[in-house]
Amino acid sequence: MRLPFHTVDVFTRTRFGGNPLAVVLDADGLTGEQMQAIAREFHYSETAFVLRPRDAGNTAHVRIFTPSVEVPFAGHPNVGTAYVLATADEANPVEEFVFEETAGLVRARIARTNGRVDQIQLTAPEALSTGRVFTPADVAGCLSLSAADITSQVHAPCVASVGLPFLVVQIAAREALARAKANEAAFAEILPVDGADAIYLYCREVADRDGAVDFTARMFAPFDGLPEDPATGSATGATCALIASLEGGTPRAFRIAQGMDMGRPSLISVEIDGQGAVRIGGSCVSVMRGTLAV
C-alpha cells in the first residue's frame, strides 16, 4: 500500500519553525496499529490521518496519534490538516472544513489573502471544563522548579480542557519558565489525572524576543515521548478560556508565543466568543511531500 503524505510546520510562517506535523491522506485502509507505527516513524508530536467521513455532510474523519497514543483532539493537527487540504485545490476555494474526531466535530475556517491560504482558525469541540486542582508544591518537582516559581495569582495549577485535558500551571517569572525542565519521575507521582498526562506551563511576563504577545508558554509530555512540544493549540485554547473565565469573561482575544526556549518559535491566536466557544488559529508553511509505503 502506498499513501501520499505531507509535512507542514504549524503556527508559523517560517519553515523549520513552529510545530511540525505529518498528514497522511487516503488512510482508510490502515489499521489503528499501523497508524500508531507510522506516527512513531515520523516521531513528530502528532501525525494526522485523513479518512473518508462517516457522514457525507462532513469533510473527513481525522485520527490523530502521538508517537505513543491516539488522542481525541489536538490543535496543531487540525490547523495543519486543514491547511494541507485547502492548499491542495486553491482553484476551488472552500471556506470551512468539518472534521469528525473522537472529541466531536471540529470546524476549521480558512482565511485567504489575495486568493492564497493565509490562516486556519478551528473551533474546539468542547467548551472549557476543569478538573483537579494542585498546590504549587505538588507540581514544582515535575518542572524542576521550586514552589516559589509557581504563582496562583490567577488560578492554582489545575486540569483544564476544551477537548484534550492538560495540567495548566502559571509560572511567576519569565526566567523560571526558561529554566524549567520535565522530571518524568515527578510527573509519574501526580499524573495522569482527569485524562491529563502533560503539563502546559505559561508566564504572563514576556521577554522582548517573545514579541507582542499576552503570554509565553511551554508544554512537557514525557509520557508521550515528547520532552517538549513547540506549539500546543488545544492546551493554549484551554488556558485562554480558563483565564477569560476568571478575569471578567468573554469575548476575549489572545496572542501566545510558544517554542521560544527550544528554537522553534510559534505564534498562536485564540478567541473566546460570548457563548464560550474557543477558536484557535495560526499560519502554516509546507515542508515536504511524498509517498508512504506500508
Residue, then its C-alpha position, 0 to 999 in steps of 0.5 A: m500500500r502506498l499513501p501520499f503524505h505531507t509535512v507542514d510546520v504549524f503556527t508559523r510562517t517560517r519553515f523549520g519553525g513552529n510545530p511540525l506535523a505529518v498528514v497522511l491522506d487516503a488512510d482508510g485502509l490502515t489499521g489503528e496499529q499501523m497508524q500508531a507505527i507510522a506516527r512513531e516513524f515520523h516521531y513528530s508530536e502528532t501525525a494526522f490521518v485523513l479518512r473518508p467521513r462517516d457522514a457525507g455532510n462532513t469533510a473527513h474523519v481525522r485520527i490523530f496519534t502521538p508517537s505513543v497514543e491516539v488522542p481525541f483532539a489536538g490543535h496543531p493537527n487540525v490547523g495543519t490538516a486543514y491547511v494541507l487540504a485547502t492548499a491542495d485545490e486553491a482553484n476551488p476555494v472552500e471556506e470551512f472544513v468539518f472534521e469528525e474526531t473522537a472529541g466531536l466535530v471540529r470546524a476549521r475556517i480558512a482565511r485567504t489573502n489575495g486568493r492564497v491560504d493565509q490562516i486556519q482558525l478551528t473551533a474546539p469541540e468542547a467548551l472549557s471544563t476543569g478538573r483537579v486542582f494542585t498546590p504549587a508544591d505538588v507540581a514544582g518537582c515535575l518542572s524542576l522548579s521550586a514552589a516559589d516559581i509557581t504563582s496562583q495569582v490567577h488560578a492554582p495549577c489545575v486540569a483544564s480542557v476544551g477537548l484534550p485535558f492538560l495540567v495548566v500551571q502559571i509560572a511567576a517569572r519569565e526566567a523560571l519558565a526558561r529554566a524549567k525542565a520535565n522530571e518524568a519521575a515527578f510527573a509519574e507521582i501526580l499524573p495522569v489525572d482527569g485524562a491529563d498526562a502533560i503539563y502546559l506551563y505559561c508566564r504572563e511576563v514576556a521577554d522582548r524576543d517573545g514579541a507582542v504577545d499576552f503570554t509565553a508558554r511551554m508544554f512537557a509530555p514525557f509520557d508521550g515521548l515528547p520532552e517538549d512540544p513547540a506549539t500546543g493549540s488545544a492546551t493554549g485554547a484551554t488556558c485562554a478560556l480558563i483565564a477569560s473565565l476568571e478575569g471578567g469573561t468573554p469575548r476575549a482575544f489572545r496572542i501566545a508565543q510558544g517554542m521560544d526556549m527550544g528554537r522553534p518559535s510559534l505564534i498562536s491566536v485564540e478567541i473566546d466568543g460570548q457563548g464560550a466557544v474557543r477558536i484557535g488559529g495560526s499560519c502554516v508553511s509546507v515542508m515536504r511531500g511524498t509517498l508512504a509505503v506500508 
